[in-house]
Amino acid sequence: MNSYYHTVLAHKSILSITLPVFDAIVAKYRDRFVHENGDGAQRVFGSVCVPTVFGWVVSPREKGEAFTSEDAVLVTDVCDYKVYVTGPNKATLNAPLLVRMCQGYPNAKAILHLHEQLPNVPTVPFASPGSVLDNDREIPGPVFNIDGHGFIACLDENLELVSNNFRVDH
């Protein structure tokens, strides 16, 4: 068994995505994506996943502070420990988990992952991002923490974090 997912570039074409809801989420939470290192340098952590009719638009693995949907990656499928993408970039290491969240909570407008812990939500054990243990983990609800890593949350129509009684319609 593979211990990590890996990216398969389905199409190497340069893909330009403009997705207003992705950009609205990034704009709304932008200051929470940026963190300072111990040396004062800034790093950008976290990710966004927006379901579309073509697949899922997700944050790229490497991104700058001013990232937008034009930097995003289209994930067309996730199967057999492979993340199929269109475009020149790799998807965030959390892409398989974020796609599973979209599939499990189809009423969510999008999924947000930030590197901070939320109070009063379920917390699951840490596993290395990109690993099978992390991406195939049990999802305890529409909002949860990964111990020491951050939270994963469904967003509603107003791009707000949902509560843990969020309706699930399959």
N, C-alpha and C positions, 0 to 999 in steps of 0.2 A: 504494500500500500504506500502511496505517496504521502509524505508528511507535510508538503506545502503545495499550494495551488501555483500554477504558472500561467503566464499570458501567451495567447496565440493570436498573432496579428492576422485577422481574417482578410483585411484589406489594408494595404500599406499606403493608400491614397491619403493625401493631406485632407483632413476632414475639418471643416469649419462649422461649428455648431453655435447657433444663437438660440438660447432657450431662456426667455424672460423669467420664468419661475426659478430656474437655477440661479440666475443673476440676482434676483430679489432675495433669495435665501442667503447668498454669499454677502450681499450688501447689509442685510439685517444683522447677521452674526459675525461680520468681518473682524471686529476687534477681538472676538473670542477665538479666532483661528490662529492669531499671532501670539507667540510666546517668546520671552527672552531666555537665551542660554545663560549659563553662569558667566560667560565672557562678555555679556552685553549684546551679542549678536541676536538678531531676531530670526526665528524659524516659524514656518507655517505648518500647523498640524490640524488634523480633522478632515472630514469629507462630507460630501453631499451626494445623494443619489435620487434622481427624479425618473419615475417610470414614464415611458413614451410608447407609442405604437410600434416603434422600431427596436425597442429594447430599453436599456437603462442608461441615462446620461449620468456619469459619475466623475468625481474629481480625479485629476491625474495623480500619479504617484508622487511626482516632483512638481511643486507649484510655488509660485512667488506670492508675496503679500497681496498683489493686485489681481489675483487670478479671477477669471470669469468663465462663462460657458464656452467661450472660444478656446480655452485651454483644456476643456473637458474631453472625456473619452466616451465613446458609445460602446457599451457592452451589449453584444448581440445574443450571447448565450453563456451559461455556466454549467459545465457538465464534465464528468470524469476528471475532476481536479484541474480543469482548464478554464480560463477566463478568455472568451473570444471577444476581441475588440476590433473596432474599425478606427483607423487613424494612425498617426505616427507615435503615439504615447502609450505607456502602460497605465492601467487603471490603478487606483488606490489598492493597497493590500487588503483592505476591508471590503472590496467589491462583492465577493461571494456572500458575505453576511448581510450586506446592505440590500442586495438583490433578493435574498431570502426574506428579509423584512418586508420588502415591497410585495412579494408574493403572498406572505402571510397576513398582511394588512392592506388589502387592495383599496380601502377607503383613504389611505394616507396620501396626501399630496406629494410628499417626499420623505426621505429619511435623512437625518442629520446625525453626524458623529463629531463630538468635540472632546478635547482632552481635559475634561474636568468631571468631577463626580457630583451627582445630584443627590439631594437628601430624599429620604422616604421612598426610594424605588428599589426593586430587587437588584442584588449585586451577584454577579457570577464570577468564578475564578478567572484569573489572568491566564491567557495563552498567547503565544507569539503571534502578532499580526501576520496574516498571510498563511498561517498554518491551518491544517485540516482541523485541529482541535479548536481553533478560534472560529473559523468560518462555518464549521458544521455543528457548532455548539447548540444546546437547547436555548430557545429564545423564550424567556420567562414573561414577556409582555411587550406592549408597544413602546415602553420606555424602561431601560435598565442600564445599570453600570457594569462595566468590566473592571474588576478590582485593579487599581493602579494604572488603568489605561484611559478611561473616560466613559462617556455614556453614548448610547445609541437610542434615538428617539424618532418616532413617527411625528410628522408635522401635519397640522390640519389645514383647512382652506385659507386660514389667515397666517399661515407659516409659523404658528405657535406650536410648542411641544404639546402633545396630547396627554391626557391623563391615562392612568392604567385601566380605566373602564371604557376605553375607546372601542367602538363597535367594530366587530369583524364580520364582514359579509363575504362569503366565498361564492 
